[in-house]
Amino acid sequence: MSSRGPRKSRATVEKPATAEQVAKALHQAAEAGMAVFPVGGGRAAEMGDPPARDGIDLRLSGLDRVLEHSQADMVVSVEAGITLEALQELLGKSGQFLPLDPFNSPGHTIGGLLATGWTGPLRQRYGSPRDYLIGIRVALPDGRLASAGGRVVKNVSGYDLMKLHYGALGTLGVIVAASFKVFPKPLHDVTVESTHESMDEAWAAAERALNMPMAPAAVELFSNGRVLARFLGSPEATKRMVADLGWKKADGSAWKTHSTAAPPRWARVAAPRQELRRILGKLGADERWWASPGTGIANWAVAGGAADVQAVRAAVTAGGGSLILIAGPSEFRHDAGAWGTPPATLHLMRRLRTAFDPNQVINPGKFVV
């Protein structure tokens, strides 16, 4: 089957219930020369280039157990198939949470979020999962299970192999379990908003919010001139920031609604903060996008075709940034290129891929290597 057009549905689906079964399935596929496509919640199924060949769907939803939760140590260990919502519900009973709010929610699994590297507006305050990921377990195509890190916060010595698997689309191994440092739920959570007729005013408003004495946990700027800001902290501090900013209060459910955003053709732009405004300004007035100005990340709902993506990517690259495709039809992703210009470290990435998955069993063709 050609990888140039839409892929046919794969007839073979395996649903392992344990990490050992995942490793066994990978090894059997490798021995048979077959490809394996790990599936968590399926929320990022269209990320990356079209696959190079067909293969087996390896659905990890059966790996959904909480392995350990130490409320006092603020650490949790889970299997990769647990959904983010289920994990948040468990942590919430102890007044804790994982600061993850990815788009195209609900339904993400923890393993899927680590494999794709997806984040949301809370990255402004808490960073990405790789900042609070403290342990990981992966299944390898040779049938082994490998671990890095552990279940305590200060555990990393030597090479931090966890970082290799984060955002690698499973090409170095299928994530079967992970451990995180978790956070206490804030005492006060307030959302405010402002709307502006001109984008110059909207950008200025976003910058003002970011420069408040107590930085907001998230600031989102939309192409229609709307700006959302979220303040987390003590009641006194958050009330003071909201009063000083002078914006109207918004319902906190605005963030949940925002997290469902998932355009059918979707690109993510990452650029230096000072360049992001210039890049987004080059998009047409009718183009829809939303951005986190504090982190230099924007999401673009692509209305045009592959040529439009390539033109914007050229401007992003010239500004020292990158543009990758998050979703879109197979032919569109092939023509536009999911990843853009290969990084200067491509030779190192290929050597790592060869070391972990020499026959490219896992997600062949989808990643940059």
FENTAJO-V814898 format. One record per residue. PHI is phi as a letter, one per 30 degrees, with the letter a starting at -180 (999 if undefined). OMEGA is omega as a letter, one per 40 degrees, with the letter a starting at -180 (* if undefined). BURIAL is 1 if it has 24 or more other C-alpha atoms within 12 Angstrom, else 0. Layout:
# FENTAJO-V814898
phi: (PHI,PHI)
omega: (OMEGA,OMEGA)
burial: (BURIAL,BURIAL)
This chain:
# FENTAJO-V814898
phi: (999,d,c,d,c,d,d,d,d,d,d,c,b,c,b,d,c,b,d,d,d,d,d,d,d,d,d,d,d,d,d,d,i,c,c,b,c,d,b,c,c,i,d,c,d,c,d,j,d,e,e,d,a,d,a,c,d,c,d,c,d,d,c,b,d,d,d,a,b,c,d,d,d,h,b,b,b,b,d,d,d,d,d,e,d,d,d,d,d,d,d,d,d,c,i,b,a,c,d,b,b,d,d,h,c,d,j,d,c,d,d,d,d,d,d,c,i,d,b,b,e,d,e,e,c,c,i,c,e,d,d,b,d,c,a,a,b,b,c,c,d,d,j,c,c,b,b,b,i,a,c,b,d,c,b,c,b,i,d,d,d,e,d,d,d,d,i,c,h,i,d,c,k,d,d,c,a,a,b,b,d,c,b,d,d,d,d,b,b,b,c,b,b,b,b,b,d,c,d,d,d,d,d,d,d,d,d,d,d,d,c,d,e,c,d,d,d,a,b,b,c,c,d,c,j,d,b,c,b,b,c,b,l,d,e,d,d,d,d,d,d,d,d,d,d,i,d,d,d,b,d,d,d,e,d,d,d,d,d,d,e,a,d,d,b,b,b,c,c,b,a,e,e,d,c,d,d,d,d,d,d,d,d,d,d,c,d,c,a,b,b,c,e,d,c,i,b,b,c,c,d,d,c,c,c,d,d,d,d,d,d,d,d,d,d,d,d,d,c,i,c,b,b,b,d,c,a,l,e,e,d,d,d,d,d,d,i,d,c,i,d,e,d,d,d,e,d,d,d,d,d,d,d,d,d,d,b,e,c,h,d,c,h,d,i,d,c,d,c)
omega: (i,i,a,a,a,a,i,i,i,a,a,i,i,a,i,a,a,i,i,i,i,a,i,i,i,a,i,i,i,i,a,a,a,i,i,i,i,i,i,i,i,a,a,a,a,i,i,i,i,a,a,i,a,a,a,i,i,a,a,a,i,i,a,a,i,a,a,i,i,a,a,a,a,a,i,i,a,i,a,a,i,i,i,a,i,i,i,i,i,a,a,i,i,a,a,i,i,a,i,i,a,i,a,i,e,i,i,i,a,i,i,i,i,a,a,a,a,i,i,a,a,i,i,a,a,a,a,a,a,i,i,i,a,i,a,i,a,i,a,a,i,i,a,i,a,a,i,a,a,a,i,a,a,a,a,i,a,a,i,a,i,a,i,a,a,i,a,i,i,a,i,a,a,i,a,i,a,i,a,i,a,a,i,i,a,i,a,a,a,i,i,a,i,a,a,a,i,i,i,i,a,i,i,i,i,a,i,i,a,a,i,a,i,a,i,i,i,i,i,i,a,a,i,i,i,i,i,i,a,a,i,i,i,i,a,a,a,i,i,i,a,i,a,a,i,i,i,i,i,i,i,i,i,a,i,i,a,a,i,a,a,a,i,i,a,i,i,i,i,a,i,a,a,a,a,a,i,a,a,i,i,i,a,a,a,a,i,i,i,a,i,a,a,a,i,a,i,i,a,i,a,i,a,a,a,a,i,i,a,i,i,i,i,i,i,a,i,i,i,a,a,i,i,i,i,a,i,i,a,a,i,a,i,a,a,a,a,a,a,a,i,a,i,a,a,a,i,i,i,i,i,i,i,a,a,a,a,a,a,i,a,i,a,i,a,a,a,i,*)
burial: (0,0,0,0,0,0,0,0,0,0,0,0,0,1,1,1,0,1,1,1,1,1,1,1,1,1,1,0,1,1,0,0,0,1,1,1,1,1,1,1,1,1,1,1,1,1,1,1,1,1,1,1,1,1,1,1,1,1,1,1,1,1,1,1,1,1,0,0,1,1,0,0,0,1,1,1,1,1,1,1,1,1,1,1,1,1,1,1,0,1,1,0,0,0,0,1,1,1,1,1,1,1,1,1,1,1,1,1,1,1,1,1,1,1,1,1,1,1,1,1,1,1,1,1,1,1,1,1,1,1,1,1,1,1,1,1,1,1,1,1,1,1,1,1,1,1,1,1,1,1,1,1,0,0,0,0,0,0,0,0,1,1,1,1,1,1,1,1,1,1,1,1,1,1,1,1,1,1,1,1,1,1,1,1,0,0,0,0,1,1,1,1,1,1,1,0,0,0,0,0,0,1,1,0,1,1,1,1,1,1,0,1,0,1,1,1,1,1,1,1,1,1,1,1,1,1,1,1,1,1,1,1,1,0,0,0,0,1,1,0,1,1,0,0,1,0,1,0,1,0,0,0,0,0,1,0,0,1,1,0,1,1,1,1,1,1,1,1,1,1,1,1,1,0,1,1,1,0,1,1,0,0,1,0,0,0,0,1,1,1,1,1,1,1,1,1,1,1,1,1,1,1,0,1,0,1,0,1,1,1,0,1,1,0,1,1,1,0,1,0,1,1,1,1,1,1,1,1,1,1,1,1,1,1,1,1,1,1,1,1,0,0,0,0,0,0,0,0,0,1,0,0,1,0,0,1,1,0,1,1,1,1,1,1,1,1,1,1,1)
